[in-house]
Amino acid sequence: DRSGTLTSDIVARLRGIYLDNRREIFLTAVVYPPASEGPFAAQTVSIECNGRRVAHYSIPERAEITAIIPTGVVGDDRLLHIDFRVSVLGSPSDFGIGNDHRTIGIGLECLKLE
């Protein structure tokens, strides 16, 4: 089962089945703030897996980040729920930046689980 949702509480959520729950999982992502100035420029992101915070990053520019998900976070059901919590979520127009009404937080260029 794979799905992704954006919720109103500043979370992008991914859910899926992870086949081996006896090893650490390395989550690597390429992320970037949606703007270089204004409220989106100093974005932070926390990564939570199955309700446990595994990493926290400041994202001032495009960066590759890696979070280590320890053994024991994935239970016997082998389900992995990944939450990306960002510090600022809104539309550029909310902050007086143009007429863009899309809700944005961080840009996600790549996501890899190993």
C-alpha positions in Angstrom: 0.0 0.0 0.0 1.5 3.3 -1.0 -0.1 6.7 -0.6 0.8 10.3 0.1 -1.3 13.0 1.6 -0.8 16.6 2.6 -2.6 17.5 5.8 -3.5 20.8 7.3 -1.2 20.4 10.3 1.9 21.0 8.3 2.7 17.4 7.5 3.3 15.5 4.2 2.7 11.9 5.0 3.9 8.8 3.2 2.9 5.2 4.0 4.2 1.9 2.7 5.4 -1.5 3.4 9.0 -2.1 4.4 10.2 -5.7 3.9 13.0 -6.0 6.5 12.4 -4.6 9.9 15.6 -6.0 11.4 17.9 -3.4 9.9 18.4 0.3 10.0 16.7 2.2 7.1 18.4 5.1 5.5 16.1 7.7 4.2 17.8 10.1 1.7 16.0 13.1 0.3 16.9 16.1 -1.8 15.0 19.1 -0.5 14.9 22.8 -1.0 13.0 25.8 0.4 10.4 27.1 -2.1 11.8 30.6 -2.0 15.1 32.2 -1.3 13.6 35.2 0.6 10.7 35.8 2.9 9.0 33.4 5.3 9.9 30.3 3.3 13.7 31.0 3.2 14.4 29.7 6.7 12.5 26.5 6.4 13.1 23.6 8.9 11.9 20.0 8.5 11.5 17.2 11.0 11.2 13.6 9.9 9.1 11.3 12.0 8.7 7.6 11.3 5.9 5.7 12.9 5.5 8.6 15.4 9.1 8.7 16.4 11.2 11.8 15.4 14.4 10.5 13.7 15.8 13.8 12.3 15.5 17.6 12.2 17.1 19.8 9.6 17.4 23.5 8.7 16.9 23.9 5.0 18.4 27.3 3.8 19.1 26.0 0.3 18.9 22.9 -1.8 20.4 20.0 0.2 20.7 16.2 0.3 19.7 15.0 3.7 19.9 11.5 5.2 18.0 10.3 8.2 18.7 6.9 9.9 15.6 5.1 11.0 16.7 2.7 13.8 15.7 -0.9 14.0 12.7 -1.2 16.2 10.9 1.7 14.6 9.2 -0.6 12.1 7.1 -3.1 14.0 6.1 -6.7 13.2 3.5 -5.4 10.7 6.4 -4.0 8.7 4.5 -0.8 8.0 6.5 2.5 7.7 4.7 5.8 8.1 6.9 8.8 7.3 5.9 12.3 8.2 7.7 15.4 7.0 6.8 18.3 9.3 7.8 21.8 8.0 8.0 25.0 10.0 6.2 27.2 7.5 3.3 26.0 5.3 1.2 28.4 3.2 0.8 30.0 -0.2 3.1 32.7 -1.4 0.1 35.0 -1.8 -0.6 34.6 2.0 2.7 36.4 2.5 2.2 39.0 -0.2 4.4 37.3 -2.7 2.6 37.3 -6.1 -0.7 35.7 -6.8 0.3 32.0 -6.3 -2.3 30.4 -4.0 -0.8 26.9 -4.0 0.0 25.6 -0.5 3.8 24.9 -0.3 6.3 24.1 2.4 9.5 22.5 1.0 10.4 21.2 -2.4 11.1 17.5 -2.6 13.3 16.5 -5.6 14.2 12.9 -4.6 13.3 10.4 -1.9 15.1 7.1 -1.5 14.8 4.4 1.2 17.6 1.8 1.6 
